[in-house]
Amino acid sequence: MRYNILIGGEAGQGPNVLTQIIGEALIENGNYVFYSRDYQSLIRGGHNFNILTFSEEPVCSNDSKIDILVCLDNKTEEMHKKNLKKDGIILKNSDENMYYAGRIFKLLCLDFKLLEKSLKKLEKNFDENMKDAKKGYEEETKHICKIMNHKKGEHHNFLNGNQGISQGAVKSDINIYYAYPMTPATPILNELAVEKNVKVIELENEIAVINAAIGSSILGKNVMAGTSGGGFDLMTEALSMTGISEIPMVVYLSQRPGPGTGVATYTSQGDLNLAQGFGHGEFSRILVAPGDPKEAEELTNQAFYLAQKFKIPSIILGDKHLAESFYTINEKSSIIKVKNETPFGRYNSYEKDSYGSSTEDANIIKANIEKRLKKIEEIKKETERFSRFSIYGKQNSKNIILGWGSTKGVIIDSINDLDVEFLQVKYIDPFPAEEIKKKLSGKNIILIENSSRGQLAEIIANKTGISIENKNKILRYDGRPFLADELREEIKRRLR
């Protein structure tokens, strides 16, 4: 059974640290935990909330109905009480987040020593936090221990997508990370800044970022740049140079709603076409889309490997929901060795001869283009060693759900016991067209995507000739992620 805790309050009241402490304790008690963040683009005030979902079974999404509502301010009760279950519990009348930590630990029969251990790790205000936590623990009188698994499980990792990206980069022996802060990619700056052998450089804008990254790559460094959609727009001209000059480059594109500034702190999958078709001219690129922190680590590693091997740009396509949501991960990632063998030489954005000098010779231009075309087939063959898509659910069902990126978790959670198969695409470019066409042919296809158009359907039609009707697209484009219980009902409705 799944249980949902919503913790809400103003920016600055500390819902994140409270959610993290509860999540870690639940995991240590043998449960699986997932939590997502909803926050406004404000440093103080406004309304922020986290939803933490836990279960004795794997869980990778939230639900619309709440079991425990934690109100750090009055607005939380006003906004979310309507979603409280009939037998749900409201915790309110205090603005001290550790007071609520004590009450929740008592409610869920969690060992108070785990809370004390977490508060020591915070270092700041330990005595004050302990006082508030003890008060909450002593004042709480209800118990819902029967919902707990209470088995000491194996040690799980509790990671978000940005941490997965960072670990994948570190395990690929990254030397330098360049970025200009842009939500939701900004936390990568902090994640990599603490790494001993990684230099983190923040520059004045994204044009400076990508050009500095190119310069470092030419000098033999293993480099990644990070941004969101608006920043990626500014990088595309320079990325075309990496295509013609054969300069390895890895870029993390973490999506948020657009166009323009859009909704800066919310989620979207609207940049798929941008990521696939960036740059002018014709050149090879890698485009991967992880669905959880483990895949984020693995696909980041593969992006580095392929960028270095073929001297091309590799794009890791994430989004705010994946970047900032925490998942319980209990499997080790598969990592391959990345060799950096970029030769030092003459690089420019022109077609060049064997000496590296720009040329307008027709024969040389034709030969260079054909060399780049040949590389496309070599990359396709090389990527066959990796898992380019995954299958879940009822094998060989006549109904197949198609998705990519952060929708993976909520789709898996929604299709339990339904007569559907789920195909998750992880490699957008090069696209495994033949294999996916074989899987989709003759099936009732339902596309699920956080966009208004269903951009994966356009790629499927282009690559396989298979068209997905609009009535078979389940789309959400209000900046919020899908919720498992609502999505399940919508899938059932489309199957009738």
C-alpha positions in Angstrom: 0.0 0.0 0.0 1.2 3.5 -0.9 1.1 6.4 1.6 1.5 10.1 0.8 2.7 12.9 3.1 2.4 16.5 1.9 4.7 19.0 3.7 4.0 22.6 2.8 4.9 26.1 3.8 6.6 29.3 2.8 10.0 29.4 1.1 12.6 29.4 3.9 10.5 27.4 6.4 12.5 24.2 5.7 10.1 21.7 4.1 13.0 20.2 2.1 15.1 19.2 5.1 12.1 17.8 6.9 11.1 15.7 3.9 14.7 14.4 3.5 14.9 13.4 7.2 11.6 11.5 7.0 12.5 9.9 3.7 15.9 8.6 5.0 14.3 7.2 8.1 11.6 5.4 6.2 14.2 3.8 3.9 16.3 2.7 6.9 13.1 1.1 8.2 12.8 -1.0 5.0 10.5 1.1 2.9 10.8 2.5 -0.6 10.4 6.3 -0.8 9.9 8.8 -3.6 9.4 12.5 -3.1 9.0 15.5 -5.5 9.3 19.2 -4.9 6.8 22.0 -6.0 8.2 25.5 -5.4 7.8 29.0 -6.7 10.6 31.2 -8.0 10.9 33.0 -4.7 13.6 33.0 -2.0 11.1 33.9 0.8 7.4 33.6 1.1 5.0 32.1 -1.4 3.9 28.5 -1.2 6.2 25.5 -1.5 5.4 21.9 -0.9 6.9 18.4 -1.1 5.0 15.2 -1.6 6.6 12.1 -0.1 5.2 8.7 -1.1 6.4 5.5 0.6 5.5 1.8 0.4 7.0 -1.6 1.1 7.1 -2.0 -2.7 9.1 0.1 -5.1 7.6 3.5 -5.7 8.6 6.2 -8.2 5.7 8.7 -8.2 3.2 10.5 -6.1 -0.6 10.3 -5.8 -3.3 13.0 -5.7 -4.8 12.0 -2.3 -2.9 12.7 0.9 -2.7 10.6 4.1 -0.8 13.1 6.2 -0.9 16.9 5.7 1.9 18.8 7.4 1.1 22.6 7.6 4.0 24.8 8.2 1.7 27.7 7.4 -2.1 28.3 7.1 -2.0 28.4 3.3 -1.0 24.8 3.2 -4.2 23.7 4.9 -6.3 26.1 2.7 -4.8 24.8 -0.5 -4.5 21.1 0.1 -7.1 20.0 2.6 -9.4 19.2 -0.3 -7.0 16.4 -1.3 -6.9 14.8 2.2 -8.3 11.3 2.5 -11.4 10.8 4.6 -9.3 9.3 7.4 -6.3 11.6 6.8 -4.3 13.4 9.5 -3.6 17.1 9.6 -0.6 18.4 11.6 -0.6 22.1 12.2 -0.3 25.0 14.6 3.5 25.2 14.7 6.0 26.8 12.3 8.9 24.7 13.6 9.7 22.0 11.1 11.5 19.7 13.6 8.4 19.7 15.8 6.6 18.1 12.9 9.5 15.7 12.5 8.9 14.5 16.0 5.2 14.0 15.5 5.7 12.1 12.2 8.3 9.8 13.8 5.8 9.0 16.5 2.9 8.6 14.1 4.9 6.1 12.0 6.5 4.4 14.9 10.0 5.3 13.7 12.9 5.1 16.1 13.6 8.6 17.6 17.3 7.7 17.6 17.2 7.9 13.8 15.9 11.5 14.1 18.6 12.4 16.6 21.2 11.0 14.2 19.8 13.1 11.4 19.8 16.3 13.4 23.4 15.7 14.4 24.3 15.5 10.7 22.7 18.9 10.2 25.2 20.4 12.6 23.4 23.7 13.0 21.0 24.4 15.8 21.2 20.9 17.2 19.9 21.7 20.7 17.0 23.8 19.5 16.0 21.2 16.9 16.2 18.4 19.4 14.0 20.4 21.8 11.3 20.9 19.1 11.5 17.3 17.9 11.1 15.9 21.4 8.1 18.2 22.0 6.4 17.0 18.8 7.2 13.3 19.6 5.8 13.6 23.1 2.6 15.5 22.1 1.7 13.1 19.3 -0.8 10.4 20.5 -1.8 8.6 17.3 0.0 5.6 15.8 -0.3 4.1 12.4 2.4 1.5 12.8 0.4 -1.2 11.0 1.2 0.5 7.7 5.0 0.0 8.1 7.0 -2.8 6.8 9.5 -2.7 9.6 12.0 -4.9 7.9 15.6 -3.8 7.9 16.3 -3.8 4.2 19.5 -3.7 2.3 21.2 -0.3 2.2 19.5 1.8 -0.6 20.7 5.0 -2.2 18.4 7.9 -1.9 19.2 10.1 -5.0 17.8 12.7 -7.3 18.4 13.0 -11.0 21.0 15.8 -10.7 23.0 13.6 -8.3 22.8 10.8 -10.8 24.1 13.0 -13.5 26.9 14.3 -11.3 28.0 10.7 -10.3 27.9 9.6 -13.9 30.2 12.6 -14.8 32.6 11.8 -12.0 32.8 8.1 -12.9 33.6 9.2 -16.5 36.6 11.2 -15.2 35.3 14.6 -15.9 37.9 17.3 -15.5 35.9 20.6 -15.8 32.2 21.5 -15.5 31.1 24.8 -17.0 27.7 26.4 -16.3 25.8 29.6 -15.8 23.1 29.0 -13.1 19.8 28.1 -14.6 17.1 26.1 -12.8 16.8 23.1 -12.8 20.4 22.3 -13.8 21.9 24.7 -11.2 22.4 22.1 -8.4 25.0 20.3 -10.5 27.4 23.2 -9.7 27.2 22.3 -6.0 27.3 18.6 -6.6 30.5 18.7 -8.6 32.2 21.5 -6.6 32.9 19.2 -3.7 34.5 16.6 -6.0 38.3 16.5 -5.5 39.4 16.2 -9.1 36.7 18.3 -10.8 37.1 22.0 -11.5 33.7 23.9 -11.5 33.6 27.2 -13.4 30.6 29.6 -13.5 30.7 32.1 -16.3 28.7 35.2 -17.2 26.3 33.6 -19.7 25.8 30.4 -21.7 27.6 31.6 -24.8 30.7 32.0 -22.7 30.1 28.7 -21.1 30.0 26.6 -24.3 32.9 28.4 -25.9 35.1 28.0 -22.8 34.1 24.3 -22.7 35.1 23.9 -26.3 38.5 25.5 -25.6 39.1 23.1 -22.7 38.1 20.1 -24.8 40.5 21.1 -27.5 43.2 21.1 -24.8 42.4 17.5 -23.9 40.1 18.0 -21.0 37.0 15.9 -20.3 34.3 18.5 -20.2 30.6 18.9 -19.5 28.4 22.0 -19.7 25.0 22.4 -18.0 21.9 24.5 -18.7 18.1 24.5 -19.4 16.3 25.3 -22.6 16.9 29.0 -22.8 20.6 28.6 -22.2 20.8 25.7 -24.6 19.4 28.0 -27.3 22.4 30.2 -26.9 24.8 27.3 -27.1 23.6 25.8 -30.4 25.8 27.8 -32.8 29.0 26.8 -30.9 27.7 23.2 -30.8 27.6 23.2 -34.6 31.3 24.0 -34.5 31.9 20.9 -32.4 30.1 18.9 -35.1 32.3 20.1 -38.0 35.5 20.3 -36.0 35.1 16.9 -34.3 35.4 18.2 -30.8 34.0 16.0 -28.0 31.4 17.8 -25.8 28.8 16.7 -23.2 25.9 19.0 -22.4 23.3 18.4 -19.8 19.9 20.0 -20.8 17.5 20.0 -17.9 14.1 21.0 -19.2 11.6 23.4 -17.7 8.5 25.0 -19.4 9.0 27.5 -22.2 9.1 29.3 -24.5 10.9 32.3 -23.1 11.4 32.2 -19.4 8.3 30.1 -19.1 7.7 28.8 -15.6 11.2 28.8 -14.2 10.8 26.3 -11.4 8.4 23.7 -12.9 8.7 20.7 -15.2 8.2 20.0 -18.9 9.3 17.7 -21.7 8.9 20.3 -24.4 12.5 20.6 -25.5 12.7 17.2 -27.2 12.7 18.6 -30.8 15.2 21.3 -29.7 17.6 18.7 -28.3 17.3 16.4 -31.3 17.5 19.1 -34.0 19.9 21.7 -32.6 22.5 23.4 -34.7 22.7 24.2 -38.4 24.1 21.9 -41.0 24.3 18.2 -40.9 26.4 16.4 -38.2 26.2 13.5 -35.8 25.1 13.8 -32.2 24.1 11.7 -29.2 20.8 12.3 -27.4 20.0 10.2 -24.3 17.0 10.6 -22.0 17.3 8.9 -18.5 14.2 8.0 -16.5 15.6 7.8 -13.0 18.8 8.6 -11.1 20.4 5.2 -11.9 19.8 5.7 -15.6 21.0 9.3 -15.3 24.3 8.0 -14.0 24.6 5.3 -16.7 23.5 7.4 -19.6 25.8 10.3 -18.6 28.6 7.9 -18.6 27.7 6.6 -22.0 27.3 10.2 -23.3 30.9 10.9 -22.2 32.1 7.6 -23.7 30.5 8.2 -27.1 31.5 11.9 -27.2 35.1 11.0 -26.7 35.1 8.0 -29.0 33.5 9.7 -32.0 34.5 13.3 -31.2 30.9 14.6 -31.3 28.4 16.5 -29.0 26.4 14.3 -26.6 23.2 15.7 -25.0 21.8 14.4 -21.8 18.1 15.4 -21.7 16.5 15.6 -18.3 13.8 17.8 -16.7 13.0 19.4 -13.4 10.9 16.5 -12.1 13.8 14.0 -12.6 16.4 16.5 -11.6 15.0 17.4 -8.2 12.9 14.3 -7.2 14.4 11.7 -4.9 14.2 8.0 -5.7 15.1 4.9 -3.7 17.7 3.1 -5.8 18.8 -0.4 -4.9 20.8 -1.4 -7.9 24.4 -0.6 -8.9 25.0 1.3 -12.0 26.8 -0.2 -15.0 29.8 2.1 -15.8 32.3 1.8 -18.7 35.8 3.3 -19.0 36.0 6.6 -20.8 39.2 7.3 -22.8 40.1 10.8 -23.5 42.3 10.9 -26.6 41.5 14.3 -28.1 44.5 15.3 -30.2 45.9 18.8 -29.8 45.8 20.6 -33.1 44.2 23.3 -35.2 40.5 23.6 -34.8 38.1 26.1 -36.5 34.5 26.2 -37.7 35.3 25.9 -41.4 35.7 22.8 -43.6 39.4 22.0 -43.5 42.1 20.2 -45.3 44.5 17.6 -43.9 46.6 20.4 -42.4 43.6 21.9 -40.5 43.4 24.9 -42.7 40.1 26.2 -44.0 39.2 25.1 -47.5 36.6 25.7 -50.2 37.9 22.8 -52.4 34.8 20.9 -53.6 36.5 17.5 -53.5 37.7 18.0 -49.9 34.3 19.3 -48.8 32.5 16.3 -50.3 35.0 13.9 -48.7 34.6 15.6 -45.3 30.8 15.3 -45.4 31.0 11.7 -46.5 33.3 11.0 -43.5 30.8 12.5 -41.2 28.0 10.5 -42.8 30.0 7.3 -42.3 30.4 8.2 -38.6 26.6 8.0 -38.2 26.5 4.3 -39.1 29.5 3.7 -36.8 27.7 5.4 -33.9 24.6 3.3 -34.5 26.5 0.1 -34.3 28.4 1.2 -31.2 25.2 2.1 -29.3 23.8 -1.4 -29.9 25.9 -2.5 -26.9 23.8 -0.3 -24.6 20.2 -0.6 -23.5 18.5 1.9 -25.9 15.0 1.2 -24.7 13.4 -0.8 -21.9 10.2 -2.9 -21.7 7.9 -3.2 -18.6 4.4 -4.4 -17.8 2.6 -7.2 -19.6 4.8 -8.6 -22.3 3.2 -8.9 -25.8 0.0 -7.1 -24.8 -2.0 -5.6 -27.7 -1.8 -2.3 -25.8 1.5 -0.5 -25.6 2.4 2.7 -23.7 5.2 4.8 -25.1 7.2 7.2 -22.9 10.6 8.7 -22.2 12.4 10.5 -19.5 10.9 11.2 -16.1 7.5 9.8 -17.0 9.1 6.3 -16.6 8.4 6.1 -12.8 4.8 7.2 -12.9 3.9 5.0 -15.9 5.4 1.9 -14.1 3.5 2.7 -10.9 0.2 3.3 -12.9 0.1 0.1 -15.0 0.2 -2.5 -12.3 -2.4 -5.2 -13.2 -3.4 -3.4 -16.4 -3.3 -5.1 -19.8 -0.5 -2.9 -21.1 3.1 -3.1 -22.1 5.4 -0.1 -21.5 8.2 0.8 -23.9 10.5 3.4 -22.5 12.8 5.1 -25.1 16.3 6.0 -23.7 18.2 6.7 -26.9 16.6 9.4 -29.1 19.6 9.8 -31.4 20.7 7.5 -32.8 17.1 6.2 -32.7 16.6 2.4 -32.6 14.0 2.6 -35.3 13.9 -1.0 -36.6 13.5 -2.5 -33.1 10.9 0.0 -32.0 8.9 -0.3 -35.2 8.8 -4.0 -34.6 7.5 -3.5 -31.1 4.9 -1.0 -32.1 3.5 -2.5 -35.3 -0.1 -3.6 -35.0 -0.4 -2.4 -31.4 -2.8 0.1 -29.8 -0.3 2.8 -28.9 -0.8 5.3 -26.1 1.8 8.1 -25.7 2.4 9.7 -22.3 4.4 13.0 -22.3 4.7 16.2 -20.3 4.2 18.4 -23.4 1.3 19.9 -25.4 2.1 18.2 -28.7 3.6 14.8 -27.8 6.9 15.4 -29.5 8.0 11.8 -29.3 5.1 10.9 -31.6 6.6 13.2 -34.3 9.9 11.4 -34.0 8.2 7.9 -34.1 6.3 8.9 -37.2 9.5 10.3 -38.9 11.7 7.3 -38.0 9.2 4.4 -38.3 6.2 5.6 -40.3 3.9 4.7 -37.5 1.4 7.5 -36.6 -0.1 8.0 -33.2 -3.5 9.6 -33.2 -4.2 12.6 -30.9 -6.9 10.7 -29.1 -4.2 8.2 -28.0 -1.9 10.9 -26.5 -2.1 11.5 -22.7 -0.4 14.9 -22.3 0.2 17.2 -19.4 1.5 20.7 -19.9 0.7 22.8 -16.8 4.3 22.5 -15.5 3.3 19.7 -13.1 4.2 16.0 -13.3 1.7 13.2 -13.7 0.2 11.6 -10.5 0.0 7.8 -10.4 -3.7 7.4 -9.4 -4.9 10.0 -11.9 -2.8 8.6 -14.7 -4.0 5.0 -14.0 -7.6 6.1 -14.4 -6.9 8.0 -17.6 -5.1 4.9 -19.0 -8.0 2.7 -18.1 -10.4 5.2 -19.8 -8.3 5.2 -23.0 -8.3 1.4 -23.0 -12.1 1.0 -22.9 
